[in-house]
Amino acid sequence: MIVKDLALTNFKNIPEASLEFSPKINCLLGDNGMGKSNLLDGLYCLSYCKSFSGMTDPMLVRKGETFAMLRGAYERRGLAEELTLGFQPPRRKVLKRGGKEYERLADHIGAFPLVLLSPADSALVDVGADERRRFLDQIASQDDARYLEALGRYNGALKQRNALLREAGGEGSDRSLLLAVELQLDRAADYITRGRRRIVAELLPLFEKYYRAIAASDEGVELVYRSGMLDSGLSLCDLLERERRRDEILRHTTVGPHRDDLEISIGGLPARRGASQGQIKTITSALRLAQYELLHRSLGIRPLLLLDDIFDKLDAGRVGRIMAMLVDADGPFGQIFITDTNRQHLDEIVADLPERTPDGDAACRLWSVERGVFTPLEL
């Protein structure tokens, strides 16, 4: 899958932009805060219906304007496709595919896969378990529509149970209501934990492969899914029964998939405790490239690959090894978008690329970015 062109109107700091892309490498050059990452965020929104920056929909509309619009023209499975996504607060956002509006945005997830590697990925290692659970959920949701439905059911039932615990005020809760909600939690939790366990099992050998390739050494990295249900061998209903009094005192649910974690280790030690900044960036890069290959295998589509500030905290050797893999004509990677503040870095990336792809398209395109304005540059 490739995106052939992208048009943005009033999106973040971009007043109006229209870019035609290379099917292989696309580079965005500019100082921080100029809009490079905002263009990547536009592509991300068209795939995930939300910003990777965590900004709310109203914040995506350029200051002083009343709406924002994104339009992407794609080639997917050999067919031309068009996506449009409009924001006009306080109305809900509207996503259309081929001019037809989606009834549920969830139905779009996984149809136009995308993987983003950014400096914020360090949170996968050195922050709490929330980011690691989201990482697994993002992969599983694109890979399996039933997983996304189960996740929605689980989160809804979890809110209900926590509300019942708060209403009880630390006293005994209404047992019949709790049991009804817990049964909903249990059914969804079983599907979620099995889905996450499968993703980790498939991800691990790919993660190890990419870590070794980037680091040019075998430092012994590992991924382990820690689940209260799987580790104990109990159903969620049994765990909730066991912890009910504790939950009533604390007024929230302390067991379940929302408390699980993905343990990342290097050299037999938790990476969050002892990994250097370079090792953390290598870990997160390997995780994202493994995510890409896993989605490519399961979906039969090459996702878009977005590399935001890839040179941050990586030495030249590791960056060179990453780029060698990405531009390998026999590798799994398709269309790539790269941002950087240094022209020399980008020139080194494309130095060995042919001028044209086998189909006659430009193998690489480059733009300078200044205050939301994109200007094509000669390579």
N, C-alpha and C positions, 0 to 999 in steps of 0.2 A: 504494500500500500504506500502511496505517496500523496502528498498535498501539492498540487500544481501551482496554485496561487492563493493568496490570502488578502482580504480587504478588511481594514479596521476603521471604524468611525467612532470618535469620542471614547475610545477605550483607554482608561487610565490616563497617561500623559500624551497619548497619541491622538492628535486631532483628526487626521485622515492619512491613510497609507494603503498602498496597493503594491504587493510584491509578487513576482513570478519566481518560482524556486527551481533550483537544480534537483534532479531526482536523486542526487548522491550527497554532496556536501554543500551546506549553506552557512556562511560565517557572518556574524554581526560584530562590528568593531566600534567601540566607543567608551567614554568614561563611565564610571558608575553613576546611576541615576538618570541616564539619558533615554532609556526606553528599550534597551536590548532584551532584558528579561521580560518586559511587558509584552513584547511580541511573542516570546515563547509561551507566556501565560495565555495569550489569545488562542494559540494552538491547543494548549492544555484544556482551556474552557470548552472548546469544540469537541474534545474527547470525553471529558469528565463532567461537564456542565457546572463547573465551579473553578475558582482560582486556586492555583497551588500555593499562593502567598497567604492564604487564610483570610483574605479580605472578603467582606460581605458584598453582596451584589450591588447595593447602592454605591459602595466605595469604588467599584469598577468603572463607574461613569465619570468621565472627565469633569473636573471642577467647572461649575458654571453652566453645564449642559444638562439636558433632561433625559437623554437616552444614550445608549451605546449599542453598536451593531458589529457583529463579526460574520464574515462570509468566507467559507473555504471551499475550493474546488478540488476534489480528490479523484485519484484513480485507484479503485479498490476491486480486487478480483477481476481485473480486466475491464471494468465498467466505470463510466464517469458518474461521480456522485457529487452532490452539493449540500453543504450544511450551512444554515444560518442560525445565529443565536442572538436574540435581542434582549436588552435590559432597559426597562423603563419604569423605575421605581415611582410609586409603591406597588405597581402591578407586578405580577410574577413574570419571571423570564420565560421566553418562548424559544424553543428549539424546533427547527424544521429540517427535515431530510427530504430532498427533492421537492421542496415546496409544501410538504405535508407535515403538519404539526404532530409532535409526539403527544400522546395522551398521558404517558408516564415517562419522566426523564430517566427512570431506572432502566427502562427498556433499551436505552441507547448505550449503556455501559458495556464495553467490550466489543462493540461493533467497529469502532475506529481506535484501535489500541495505540497507546503512547506510553513511553517510559522517559522519565525525567531524572537526570542526575544533576544535583545542585549542591551548593555549600550547606544548605539546610539539612542535607542528609546526615550530617554528623549527629543529629538527634537520634538516629537509629541506633547509635552506639552509646552516647554519653548522656542521654536523657532518660525519662521513665519509659515504662513498658507500653504506654499508649501509642507511641510512634511505631513500635515494632508490630503491635497488633494491627495497626492501620496498614502497614506494609503488607502483611499477610492477607488482610481482608481485600486490599486493592487488587492483588493478584488473583485471589480466589473468585472475586466478584466478576472480573473480566472473563475468567475461565469457565464459570458456571453460574448461569442466571438463577438457579435454585438457591445457590449460596447467598446471593444478595437478598433474596426474599426471606430466607431464614434469619439473616442478620437483622433485617427490618423487624421481623416478628419478635426476635429476642430483645432488641432494644426497646420496643414498645411495651412488652411484658415486664421488662426490668424497671421501666419508669413506673408502671402500675404497682409493682411490689414495693419499690422504695417509697411511693406515696402512701401506701397502706402502713408501712413501718413508721413513717413520720406522723401519720394521723394517730397511731396508737400511743405516741408520746413516750415510748419506753415501756409501756405496759403490754400485757398480752394482746396480740392482734386477733382479728376475726379469723379463726382457723379455716373456715370453709372458703372464705374469699382468697386467703393466701394459697390454699391448696389448688384452687382453680387456676390462679395466675402461675403458680409454680409448675403445673402440668404443661402450660404453654411454653414456659422457659425451658423445661426439660426437653421437649420435642425439638425446639429450634437449636438448643445447645448441642445436642448430639450430632446434628448435621454440621454445625460450625466446627466443632472440635475435630471431627473426622476429616473435614475439608482442609483445615489448617495443617493437620498432621500429614495429609497427602502432599500438600504444597511444599512443606519443609523437606519431606523425603525426596521429592523431585528436584528441589532447589539445591540441596546440599552438594551433590557432585558437581553441578555447574558452578556453584560458588567457589568450591575448592579449586576447580580448574582455572577460573578467572583470577582468583587471588594469586595462585602460583605464577600465572602468566604475567601479571602486572608487577608483582614483587620480584620476580626472577629468583625466587627461593621458596622453600617449603617450610613455613613457620608453623604449620599445624593449626589451621583454623577449623572451627566446628560450629554447627548450628543444632540446637536442641529445643524442641517445643515443650515448654513446661505448662502442663494443664492439670488443674486440680482434679478433674474428672478422670483423665487418663492415668495420672500418677497414682491415684487412690484406687482405681478400678470400680468406683461407685458412680451411680447415676447422679445427675444434678439434683433430682428430687431427694435422694438420700443425703447428699451434702447439705442441701438447704434445711432438711429436717434436723441434721446434726448441729448446724450453726444457727438455728432459728432464734434461740434465746439471746445469743450474742448479737445477731442482727437487730433484734428488737431494742436492745440497749443502745446500740450504735446508730440505729435508725437508717441503715442502708444495707444493701446486699453485699456480703463480703466474699462470696464464692461464685464461680461461674466463669464462662469464657471471657467476660469483661475484666477478669483479673489474671488471665493467663499471660505468658511472656514467651518471647523468642530469645533464648540465651545464646549469645555470640561469644565465642572464646578464641583466644590466640595463644599458642604455646601452652595450652592446658589451663590458662587463667582467664577470668572474665575480661573481655575487651574493654568494658566501660571503666575498669579500675586501672589497668596498666598499659593500654595501647598508646603509642605516641600519636601526634597529629597526623603524621604521614601514614601510619598504619591504619588509623581510623578512616582516612580518605581512601586508602586502598581497599579496606573492607567495604565501605559504602559503594565504591565504584564496582567492585566485584559483585556485590548484591544486585545492583541495578542491571549490570550486563547479564547476570544469571536470570533476573526477572525477564529481560528482553528475550533471551533464548527460550525460556520456558513458555512464554506467551506465543512466540513464533511457532513452536512445536504444537501447542495445544489448539491454537486458533487457525493455523495455516495461513497467517497473514504476517508480513513483516511490520511490526509497530514503527511509528515514528520514534526517533531517538533524539532527545533534547539534552545537550550538554551545556549547562550554565556555569561558566567560570571553571572549566575543567582543570585549569592550571593551578588553582588555589591549593596550597599545602602539599603539592606533589613535586618531586624532583624531576628533572628533565628526562631521566631514564625511564621512570614509570609512565610519564605522559607519552613518551615516544612509543613505549610498548602498547599502551592503550590505543593510540592512533593507528599503529601498524595493524592491529586487529580490526579496527573499524573500517579501514579502507581496503582491506583484503577482499578482492573480488570473489573469492571462494568462501568467504565467511558468511555468517547469518545476518549481518547488519545491512539495512537498506538505507533509507533517507535519513540524513543526520543534520542537526542544527547546532551550531557552536557559537557561544558568545565569549568575547575576551576584550580586555582593555589594551592589549599589546599587538600591534600589527606584525611584529616579527614572529610571535607565536603562531599566528594564523598562516603566515607565509611558509613556515616550517612544516605545518600540517599538510599543506597542499602541494609542496614542492615536488613530490614524486607522483602526483596524480596525472593521468593523461588529460589532455585538454578537453576531450569529448568522451561521452559514454558510448558504448556500442550502438546505441540508438541515435547518436548524433547530437544529443543534448549536452549542454555545458556540464562538465563534471563537478565544477565548483562555482559558486557565486558569492560575492562579498559586498556588504553594504557598510557604510559608516552611519552611525546613529548619533544624532545630536538633538536634544530637546524634543524627542518624539518624531523627528524627521529622518527618513531613511534615504540615503543617497548611494546609488550603485558605484562601486569602485572597480578599477581594472586590477587584475591579478598580476 
